[in-house]
Structures are given as structure tokens and as C-alpha cells.
């Protein structure tokens, strides 16, 4: 894998995140409404895109699903991916809507550490240096907590906890996905995941699409396309490089998020959060280096 792919992937994630922040705040979208119809937009884009890609590049974009995907266990795993993804997105959207990106980015940065730890404990082939990784995870957690101490008082609010839970559920989703990802072409897997999220969210939340302004829909579709590009790069990298290496390669994301938040959301840097983010990134990078990434 060249360095272009992770840099482009990190850029896509940063751009998509900041655009979602603008949709949730400046366009005043309710989180459950956005969760439902953003995935509807992804499905609408993906359906023709998959067949077009397969027509012109059948070797790179196959449609065939492995028969093992239809076993009861693997169907349950796919349903688990969908349910966990809904929780991950709702927790993250809630934090993004009411908190500045520069405030919640240290919490979002815990996702790579959660991913590493879960992969370490669940998959034997990801396990190597237990003590060092646990120490680094504790250091990252301590720095995260310390960055939210104000005048000897702990200042984690409900939005901070929501961001942490979102990071944990996203990490869990990626770990669960690894169990069945090799059974699907990446775009087909993402289509099934997003279709499930859309249908379940529509049933549970009964959101009304007419509450969304017409001028907002093009931005929703733009963000949805960005997430398709990001997930295609992410899944392909997981299959080719593994969880740990992929997490390291996408670690530039917070750099783009801080830059975009400063330039387009007019958020000021808080040195306490910026330094905490840098330390957490270093801990994640060291953990993956010790894993031989």
C-alpha cells in the first residue's frame, strides 16, 4: 500500500467529519433524522455505483458473496455490525452536535486505542506485547482524563462521555466486521451494512424527510459520497494490511480535523486538548510499532 491511500483516507474522514458537524449544527438537523437519511443517501449512491464499477472493472469490484456469509452465525454477526453501528453513530452525532470538534477530538482519538486493545484480546494473531500495550493504553487514558480537569474538578460532561462511547462502539464494530469482511466485496459489505442501518433507523425513529430543507440534501449526498470513499479504503486496507497497520496508516485524521475545524468552523485551538491529542496519537503509534505494524 502506498502512502497516498492512507493520507487520502485520513483526508476523507476529516472532511466528512467536519461537514457532518456543519450539518448537525448550522443546518440544525436532529441526530436521529440525520442518522436515518444520511444512510439512505449512501444506499442511493452505492446501488448504481456498485454495478457501474463491476461493469467497467469486474476484477477490482466483484459482486460475488461467499456462501459462508449466509450461515446463521455469520448472519447474526452482520446483524450485530448493524446494531453496534447505529449506537456508534448516534453517540458520535450527539457529541458532535453540541460540542466543538476541538473539544471532543481527544475522546474520538481513543477509538484507535480501543480497536488495538479489542483486537489484542480477541484475535490471537494480533497479540504480541501485552504489558507495553496496556501501559500505553493507560497513559493515553490518563492524558485524556487530565485534559479535562479544570481547577481541580473533573469536567467530563455528557457530550464527552457520548464521544467516548461512540469511539468504543465504532472500535467494536470494526472488530466484529473483521470476522466476516473477507466473505464480501468491500462495497457490497458496506451496502448491506448501510441498508440495514437505514431500515432499522427508519423503523425505530420514524423520521420525516420533509423536516430536512431542500438546500441541505446536496450536502448530505456529498458527505455520504465521502464516507463511501473512506469505507472503501478502510475495508480494503483491513483485508490487505490487518487492523493494527490500518489504524496506524489512518492516524493522520485528527490533523485534518483540527485544520478543517479551525478554518471552516472557526473553532479556536485549546492547547490542553491539542497536546492531549498529540500524546494519544504517539501512544497509538507506539502501540502499533510494538505490534510490528
Secondary structure, DSSP 8 states (H G I E B T S, - for coil): --HHHHHHHHHHHHHHHHHHHHHHHTS---HHHHHHHHHHHHHHHHHHHHHHHHHH-TTTS-----GGGGSHHHHHHHHHHHHHHHHHHHHHHHHHHHS-HHHHHHHHTHHHHHHHHHHHHH-GGG---HHHHHHHHHHHHHHHHHTTEETTEE---HHHHHHHHHHHHHHHHHHHHHTTGGGS-HHHHHHHHHHHHHHHHHHHH---GGGS-HHHHHHHHHHHHHHHHHHHHHHHHHHHH-HHHHHHHTTTHHHHHHHHHHHHS-----HHHHHHHHHHHHHHHHHHHHTT-
